[in-house]
Amino acid sequence: MKLAAPFVSETEATCPQGQSLHWLGYEVTEDRHWFGPMPPAELCAICWQASDCPRQFAYAPAAHETLLGWLPLNTLAARRLLQQVRPWIEPARS
């Protein structure tokens, strides 16, 4: 699977400079998922772009259906759904 921004792995999202991000929510009117730095944001204090950084980043769900779909894959709810529901679905589809 190819990763899309802001994801650097299936479970970790980061800003362009490498600070870990967590999901802030979904904005219906803009059709965007919003991500922000996880406290404490150590890299934000020493980032060379800190003065220009909005510290909130928006990504369209359509950019990657698996990672950013209805619920971004790095959220606790998405991971829990995968652990609970996936074992039921996989045997039914095989």
Residue frames as a rotation matrix with the C-alpha (Angstrom) as fourth column:
MET 1
0.585 0.811 0.000 0.00
0.811 -0.585 0.000 0.00
0.000 0.000 -1.000 0.00
LYS 2
-0.369 -0.657 0.657 1.32
0.599 -0.709 -0.371 3.44
0.710 0.257 0.656 -0.90
LEU 3
-0.156 0.246 -0.957 1.22
0.907 -0.349 -0.237 5.91
-0.392 -0.904 -0.168 1.97
ALA 4
0.141 0.268 0.953 -0.24
0.605 -0.785 0.132 9.38
0.784 0.558 -0.273 1.56
ALA 5
-0.848 -0.410 0.336 0.48
0.050 -0.693 -0.720 12.54
0.528 -0.593 0.608 3.54
PRO 6
0.399 -0.660 0.637 0.38
-0.838 -0.544 -0.037 12.92
0.371 -0.519 -0.770 6.51
PHE 7
0.929 0.067 0.365 1.09
-0.251 0.837 0.485 9.21
-0.273 -0.542 0.794 7.10
VAL 8
-0.001 -0.971 -0.240 4.63
-0.988 0.039 -0.151 7.86
0.156 0.237 -0.959 7.42
SER 9
-0.991 -0.109 -0.071 3.35
-0.102 0.990 -0.097 4.41
0.081 -0.089 -0.993 8.46
GLU 10
-0.410 0.898 -0.162 -0.07
0.380 0.329 0.865 2.80
0.829 0.293 -0.476 8.76
THR 11
0.360 0.574 -0.736 -0.44
0.881 0.049 0.470 4.03
0.305 -0.818 -0.488 12.32
GLU 12
-0.072 -0.470 -0.880 1.60
0.705 -0.648 0.289 7.24
-0.706 -0.599 0.378 12.45
ALA 13
0.628 0.270 0.730 0.88
0.694 -0.618 -0.369 10.64
0.352 0.738 -0.576 10.93
THR 14
-0.104 -0.714 -0.692 3.45
0.800 -0.474 0.368 13.43
-0.591 -0.515 0.621 10.97
CYS 15
0.763 0.223 -0.607 3.79
-0.072 -0.903 -0.423 17.00
-0.643 0.366 -0.673 9.78
PRO 16
0.900 -0.435 -0.026 6.22
-0.001 0.057 -0.998 17.76
0.436 0.899 0.051 6.91
GLN 17
0.129 -0.901 0.414 8.98
-0.770 -0.354 -0.531 18.29
0.625 -0.250 -0.740 9.50
GLY 18
-0.443 -0.341 -0.829 8.35
-0.018 0.928 -0.373 15.01
0.896 -0.151 -0.417 11.38
GLN 19
-0.805 0.221 0.550 6.27
-0.591 -0.221 -0.776 16.06
-0.050 -0.950 0.309 14.41
SER 20
-0.845 0.534 -0.035 3.67
0.533 0.846 0.019 13.42
0.039 -0.003 -0.999 15.35
LEU 21
-0.722 0.680 0.126 0.11
-0.620 -0.717 0.319 14.45
0.308 0.152 0.939 14.60
HIS 22
-0.788 0.597 0.151 -3.20
0.430 0.709 -0.559 13.27
-0.441 -0.375 -0.815 15.99
TRP 23
-0.526 0.685 0.505 -6.63
0.623 -0.094 0.777 13.57
0.579 0.723 -0.377 14.46
LEU 24
-0.975 0.191 -0.113 -8.54
-0.072 -0.756 -0.651 16.68
-0.210 -0.627 0.750 15.53
GLY 25
-0.135 0.980 0.144 -11.73
0.116 0.160 -0.980 15.89
-0.984 -0.116 -0.136 13.66
TYR 26
-0.589 0.080 0.804 -13.58
0.800 0.197 0.566 16.05
-0.113 0.977 -0.180 10.37
GLU 27
-0.571 0.398 -0.718 -14.97
-0.219 -0.917 -0.334 19.27
-0.791 -0.034 0.611 8.90
VAL 28
-0.042 0.672 0.739 -18.07
0.657 0.576 -0.486 18.40
-0.753 0.465 -0.466 6.89
THR 29
0.791 0.446 -0.418 -18.39
0.049 -0.728 -0.684 21.70
-0.610 0.521 -0.598 5.02
GLU 30
0.269 -0.784 -0.559 -14.79
-0.900 -0.412 0.145 21.56
-0.344 0.464 -0.817 3.79
ASP 31
0.973 0.106 -0.204 -14.65
-0.162 0.947 -0.279 17.75
0.164 0.305 0.938 3.44
ARG 32
0.092 -0.995 0.027 -11.34
-0.393 -0.061 -0.917 17.66
0.915 0.074 -0.397 5.29
HIS 33
0.698 -0.100 -0.709 -9.76
0.642 0.525 0.558 15.74
0.317 -0.845 0.431 8.14
TRP 34
0.583 -0.498 0.642 -7.82
-0.489 -0.846 -0.212 18.02
0.649 -0.191 -0.736 10.47
PHE 35
0.530 -0.540 -0.654 -4.65
0.726 0.687 0.020 16.94
0.439 -0.485 0.756 12.24
GLY 36
0.708 -0.347 0.616 -2.56
-0.488 -0.870 0.071 18.73
0.511 -0.350 -0.785 14.87
PRO 37
-0.311 -0.928 -0.203 0.62
-0.379 0.317 -0.869 18.08
0.871 -0.194 -0.451 16.85
MET 38
0.525 0.408 -0.747 0.44
0.443 0.619 0.649 15.75
0.727 -0.672 0.145 19.81
PRO 39
0.532 -0.364 0.765 1.36
-0.708 -0.687 0.166 17.40
0.465 -0.629 -0.623 23.11
PRO 40
0.420 -0.409 -0.810 4.11
-0.024 -0.897 0.441 17.78
-0.907 -0.166 -0.387 24.06
ALA 41
0.949 -0.050 0.311 5.22
0.313 0.036 -0.949 18.94
0.036 0.998 0.050 20.62
GLU 42
0.396 -0.878 -0.268 8.98
0.387 -0.105 0.916 18.86
-0.833 -0.467 0.298 21.12
LEU 43
-0.331 -0.578 0.746 9.86
0.908 0.019 0.418 19.35
-0.256 0.816 0.519 17.47
CYS 44
0.547 0.612 0.571 7.61
0.735 -0.677 0.021 22.41
0.400 0.408 -0.821 17.15
ALA 45
0.860 -0.234 -0.455 9.80
0.190 -0.680 0.709 24.32
-0.474 -0.695 -0.540 19.61
ILE 46
-0.078 -0.986 -0.145 12.93
-0.002 -0.145 0.989 23.82
-0.997 0.077 0.010 17.50
CYS 47
0.226 0.248 0.942 11.38
0.877 0.370 -0.308 23.70
-0.425 0.895 -0.134 14.01
TRP 48
-0.783 -0.602 -0.157 12.78
0.446 -0.719 0.533 26.19
-0.434 0.347 0.831 11.52
GLN 49
-0.683 0.609 0.404 9.25
0.236 -0.339 0.911 26.79
0.691 0.717 0.088 10.16
ALA 50
-0.493 0.502 -0.710 7.62
0.867 0.214 -0.451 27.35
-0.075 -0.838 -0.541 13.56
SER 51
-0.690 0.214 -0.691 6.83
0.026 -0.947 -0.320 31.02
-0.723 -0.239 0.648 12.91
ASP 52
-0.630 0.442 -0.639 4.94
-0.776 -0.313 0.548 30.18
0.043 0.841 0.540 9.69
CYS 53
-0.910 0.220 -0.350 3.40
0.170 0.971 0.169 26.88
0.377 0.095 -0.921 10.80
PRO 54
-0.196 0.921 0.337 -0.39
-0.632 -0.381 0.675 26.82
0.750 -0.081 0.657 11.23
ARG 55
-0.855 -0.262 0.448 -0.03
-0.513 0.554 -0.656 23.76
-0.077 -0.790 -0.608 13.55
GLN 56
0.051 0.843 0.536 -3.18
-0.162 0.536 -0.829 22.35
-0.985 -0.045 0.164 12.00
PHE 57
-0.829 -0.404 -0.387 -3.14
-0.468 0.122 0.875 20.46
-0.306 0.906 -0.291 8.74
ALA 58
0.215 0.973 0.081 -6.11
-0.605 0.198 -0.772 19.51
-0.767 0.117 0.631 6.53
TYR 59
-0.894 -0.442 -0.070 -6.30
-0.347 0.587 0.732 16.48
-0.282 0.679 -0.678 4.25
ALA 60
-0.055 0.899 -0.434 -9.11
-0.993 -0.003 0.118 15.32
0.105 0.438 0.893 1.98
PRO 61
0.134 0.167 0.977 -10.50
-0.466 0.880 -0.087 11.82
-0.874 -0.444 0.196 2.66
ALA 62
0.955 0.298 -0.019 -10.46
-0.142 0.400 -0.906 11.17
-0.262 0.867 0.424 -1.08
ALA 63
0.309 -0.920 -0.242 -6.64
-0.942 -0.261 -0.212 11.43
0.132 0.293 -0.947 -1.11
HIS 64
-0.749 -0.481 -0.456 -6.38
-0.402 0.877 -0.265 7.89
0.527 -0.015 -0.850 0.31
GLU 65
0.189 0.980 -0.060 -9.52
-0.565 0.159 0.810 5.92
0.803 -0.119 0.584 1.09
THR 66
0.340 -0.098 -0.936 -7.83
0.513 0.853 0.097 3.43
0.788 -0.513 0.340 3.42
LEU 67
-0.564 -0.696 -0.444 -5.77
0.757 -0.223 -0.614 5.84
0.328 -0.682 0.653 5.49
LEU 68
-0.991 0.110 -0.083 -8.04
-0.076 -0.940 -0.333 8.90
-0.114 -0.324 0.939 5.45
GLY 69
-0.617 0.787 0.003 -11.50
0.411 0.319 0.854 7.47
0.671 0.529 -0.520 4.65
TRP 70
0.435 0.879 0.196 -14.40
0.207 -0.309 0.928 7.91
0.876 -0.364 -0.316 7.07
LEU 71
0.970 -0.200 0.139 -12.10
-0.172 -0.160 0.972 7.53
-0.172 -0.967 -0.189 10.05
PRO 72
0.361 -0.901 -0.242 -8.32
-0.790 -0.157 -0.593 8.04
0.496 0.405 -0.768 9.74
LEU 73
0.550 -0.143 -0.822 -6.37
0.105 0.989 -0.102 4.87
0.828 -0.030 0.560 10.37
ASN 74
-0.531 -0.844 -0.081 -4.19
0.205 -0.035 -0.978 6.39
0.822 -0.536 0.192 13.10
THR 75
-0.146 0.552 0.821 -7.15
-0.839 -0.509 0.193 6.98
0.525 -0.660 0.537 15.44
LEU 76
-0.826 -0.119 0.551 -7.88
-0.484 0.651 -0.584 4.72
-0.289 -0.749 -0.596 18.38
ALA 77
0.138 0.972 0.190 -11.41
-0.565 0.235 -0.791 4.10
-0.814 0.002 0.581 17.10
ALA 78
0.514 0.016 -0.857 -10.18
-0.833 0.247 -0.495 2.94
0.204 0.969 0.140 13.70
ARG 79
-0.565 -0.786 -0.250 -7.62
-0.664 0.614 -0.427 0.58
0.489 -0.075 -0.869 15.22
ARG 80
-0.646 0.392 0.655 -10.23
-0.453 0.494 -0.742 -0.85
-0.615 -0.776 -0.141 17.56
LEU 81
0.464 0.841 -0.278 -12.66
-0.711 0.166 -0.684 -1.40
-0.529 0.515 0.675 14.69
LEU 82
0.143 -0.493 -0.858 -9.98
-0.832 0.409 -0.374 -3.21
0.536 0.768 -0.352 12.72
GLN 83
-0.836 -0.522 0.169 -9.20
-0.518 0.649 -0.558 -5.48
0.181 -0.554 -0.812 15.65
GLN 84
-0.515 0.702 0.491 -12.85
-0.320 0.374 -0.871 -6.28
-0.795 -0.605 0.032 16.41
VAL 85
0.470 0.836 -0.282 -14.54
-0.536 0.017 -0.844 -6.31
-0.701 0.548 0.457 13.01
ARG 86
-0.033 -0.559 -0.828 -11.83
-0.995 0.097 -0.026 -7.57
0.095 0.823 -0.560 10.69
PRO 87
-0.883 -0.318 0.344 -11.83
-0.373 0.922 -0.104 -11.11
-0.284 -0.220 -0.933 12.18
TRP 88
-0.076 0.927 0.368 -15.55
0.047 0.371 -0.927 -11.37
-0.996 -0.053 -0.071 11.32
ILE 89
0.571 0.364 -0.736 -15.26
-0.600 -0.426 -0.677 -10.00
-0.560 0.828 -0.025 7.79
GLU 90
-0.316 -0.822 -0.474 -12.22
-0.933 0.180 0.311 -11.89
-0.170 0.541 -0.824 6.49
PRO 91
-0.813 0.017 0.583 -13.68
0.007 1.000 -0.019 -15.41
-0.583 -0.011 -0.813 6.92
ALA 92
0.213 0.974 0.073 -16.95
0.202 0.029 -0.979 -14.31
-0.956 0.223 -0.190 5.33
ARG 93
0.541 -0.041 -0.840 -15.19
-0.706 -0.564 -0.428 -12.93
-0.456 0.825 -0.335 2.26
SER 94
-0.533 -0.839 -0.110 -12.99
-0.776 0.433 0.458 -15.99
-0.337 0.330 -0.882 1.66
